């Protein structure tokens, strides 16, 4: 597992949804089933990301290892217990 910036992914997906809605309206195809399906897929992915639990900042990835603290993730040594 790796850390990702979920807020950035949400921003990108929101932008993609707005662009898709704007372009489909501009092209006059906003009622097309394919366009609705694609927008629904983007929105489902966005909602799925929003529903994921947030890991508390002080939670350790491996509770048995002192080197696996999220705040030290950039300097984290390889966990010998993995």
DOBAKOL-968699 format. One line per 5 residues: number of its first residue (from 1); their letters; for each residue z, x, y of N, C-alpha, C, CB. Coordinates in steps of 0.05 Angstrom, whole numbers, plus 5000, padded with zeros to 4 digits. Glycine has a CB too. Example, Ala and Ser with C-alpha at 12.3 -4.5 7.8 and 13.67 -1.06 7.14 Angstrom:
<recs>
1	as	5156:5264:4886:5156:5246:4910:5156:5264:4934:5181:5226:4911; 5142:5257:4955:5143:5273:4979:5157:5258:5001:5114:5282:4988
</recs>
This chain:
<recs>
1	xxxxx	5000:5017:4976:5000:5000:5000:5000:5018:5025:5025:4981:5000; 4987:5009:5046:4986:5024:5071:4993:5006:5094:4959:5037:5075; 5004:5018:5115:5010:5003:5139:4984:4996:5154:5030:5018:5157; 4982:4972:5164:4959:4965:5181:4970:4950:5205:4939:4947:5165; 4954:4949:5226:4961:4935:5250:4950:4906:5248:4950:4949:5276
6	xxxxx	4967:4888:5238:4958:4860:5234:4952:4847:5261:4980:4844:5220; 4965:4855:5283:4959:4843:5309:4930:4850:5317:4979:4853:5330; 4922:4875:5311:4894:4883:5318:4874:4867:5301:4891:4913:5313; 4880:4863:5276:4862:4847:5258:4860:4819:5269:4872:4848:5229; 4883:4807:5277:4883:4780:5288:4865:4779:5313:4911:4771:5295
11	xxxxx	4868:4800:5330:4852:4801:5355:4822:4802:5348:4860:4825:5372; 4814:4818:5329:4786:4821:5321:4776:4795:5309:4784:4844:5300; 4792:4782:5292:4783:4757:5281:4781:4735:5302:4802:4748:5259; 4799:4734:5321:4797:4714:5342:4772:4719:5358:4822:4716:5360; 4766:4744:5364:4741:4750:5379:4716:4742:5363:4739:4780:5385
16	xxxxx	4717:4747:5336:4694:4740:5319:4690:4709:5319:4698:4750:5291; 4712:4695:5318:4711:4665:5318:4700:4655:5344:4739:4653:5313; 4709:4666:5367:4699:4658:5393:4669:4664:5396:4715:4671:5415; 4661:4688:5387:4633:4695:5388:4616:4677:5371:4629:4725:5379; 4625:4672:5346:4610:4654:5328:4607:4626:5340:4624:4653:5301
21	xxxxx	4629:4615:5351:4628:4589:5363:4610:4588:5387:4656:4580:5371; 4611:4609:5404:4594:4610:5428:4565:4612:5420:4602:4633:5445; 4559:4630:5401:4530:4634:5394:4519:4609:5380:4528:4658:5375; 4535:4596:5363:4525:4572:5349:4520:4550:5369:4544:4563:5327; 4537:4548:5390:4533:4527:5410:4508:4534:5427:4558:4526:5429
26	xxxxx	4505:4559:5434:4482:4568:5450:4456:4563:5435:4485:4598:5457; 4457:4567:5408:4433:4564:5392:4428:4535:5383:4434:4582:5368; 4448:4518:5389:4446:4490:5381:4450:4485:5351:4419:4479:5389; 4464:4502:5338:4468:4499:5309:4498:4495:5303:4457:4523:5294; 4513:4486:5322:4542:4483:5318:4549:4462:5296:4556:4476:5343
31	xxxxx	4530:4444:5290:4535:4424:5270:4525:4432:5242:4522:4397:5278; 4514:4456:5240:4503:4466:5215:4526:4470:5195:4487:4492:5219; 4522:4462:5170:4542:4466:5149:4549:4495:5144:4533:4453:5123; 4529:4512:5144:4534:4541:5140:4551:4552:5162:4507:4556:5139; 4546:4545:5187:4562:4554:5210:4591:4544:5207:4550:4544:5237
36	xxxxx	4594:4519:5199:4621:4508:5195:4636:4524:5173:4620:4478:5189; 4621:4530:5151:4633:4544:5129:4642:4572:5137:4614:4546:5106; 4625:4586:5153:4631:4613:5162:4655:4613:5181:4607:4626:5176; 4656:4594:5199:4679:4592:5217:4705:4585:5202:4674:4571:5239; 4702:4568:5182:4726:4561:5166:4736:4585:5151:4719:4538:5146
41	xxxxx	4718:4601:5141:4726:4626:5127:4741:4645:5146:4701:4640:5115; 4730:4649:5170:4744:4666:5189:4772:4655:5196:4727:4668:5216; 4773:4629:5200:4799:4617:5207:4819:4617:5183:4795:4587:5216; 4809:4614:5159:4826:4616:5136:4837:4644:5133:4811:4608:5110; 4821:4664:5137:4830:4692:5135:4851:4697:5157:4806:4712:5139
46	xxxxx	4845:4688:5181:4864:4691:5203:4891:4678:5197:4853:4680:5229; 4890:4654:5187:4915:4640:5180:4929:4654:5157:4909:4611:5172; 4914:4665:5138:4926:4680:5116:4941:4704:5126:4905:4688:5096; 4930:4718:5146:4943:4741:5157:4969:4733:5172:4924:4757:5176; 4967:4711:5187:4990:4702:5202:5013:4693:5184:4982:4679:5220
51	xxxxx	5006:4683:5160:5026:4674:5141:5041:4696:5126:5014:4655:5121; 5030:4720:5127:5042:4742:5112:5069:4750:5125:5024:4767:5111; 5088:4757:5108:5114:4765:5119:5113:4791:5135:5135:4768:5096; 5130:4792:5154:5132:4817:5170:5154:4833:5159:5137:4810:5200; 5149:4859:5155:5169:4877:5144:5187:4885:5167:5157:4902:5130
56	xxxxx	5213:4881:5165:5231:4889:5187:5228:4919:5192:5260:4883:5180; 5231:4926:5217:5227:4954:5225:5245:4973:5210:5231:4957:5255; 5269:4965:5204:5288:4982:5192:5288:4981:5161:5316:4976:5201; 5269:4965:5150:5268:4963:5121:5254:4988:5109:5253:4938:5112; 5265:4998:5088:5253:5021:5075:5232:5011:5055:5274:5038:5061
61	xxxxx	5211:5027:5052:5190:5019:5032:5201:5023:5004:5165:5036:5036; 5216:5043:5000:5229:5048:4975:5259:5051:4981:5218:5074:4960; 5275:5030:4975:5303:5030:4982:5318:5054:4971:5316:5005:4974; 5308:5066:4949:5322:5088:4937:5316:5115:4950:5314:5090:4907; 5297:5116:4969:5288:5141:4980:5293:5142:5010:5258:5146:4974
66	xxxxx	5306:5163:5019:5312:5166:5048:5287:5174:5064:5334:5187:5052; 5266:5185:5051:5242:5194:5065:5223:5172:5071:5228:5216:5048; 5227:5148:5060:5208:5126:5062:5216:5105:5083:5205:5113:5036; 5225:5114:5106:5232:5095:5127:5207:5090:5144:5255:5106:5145; 5201:5064:5150:5177:5059:5166:5176:5074:5193:5175:5029:5171
71	xxxxx	5199:5078:5205:5198:5092:5231:5190:5122:5228:5226:5091:5245; 5192:5133:5204:5184:5160:5199:5158:5162:5184:5206:5175:5183; 5142:5140:5183:5119:5139:5166:5099:5161:5172:5106:5112:5169; 5096:5170:5197:5077:5191:5203:5087:5218:5195:5071:5191:5233; 5113:5222:5193:5124:5247:5184:5134:5246:5155:5146:5257:5203
76	xxxxx	5130:5223:5142:5141:5217:5116:5131:5238:5095:5134:5189:5107; 5150:5249:5081:5143:5266:5059:5135:5248:5036:5166:5286:5051; 5121:5260:5017:5114:5244:4993:5139:5237:4979:5094:5259:4975; 5142:5212:4972:5165:5203:4958:5165:5213:4929:5167:5172:4958; 5185:5228:4922:5187:5240:4895:5193:5219:4874:5207:5262:4895
81	xx	5201:5195:4883:5209:5174:4864:5187:5155:4857:5233:5159:4874; 5163:5159:4868:5141:5141:4862:5126:5151:4838:5121:5139:4886
</recs>
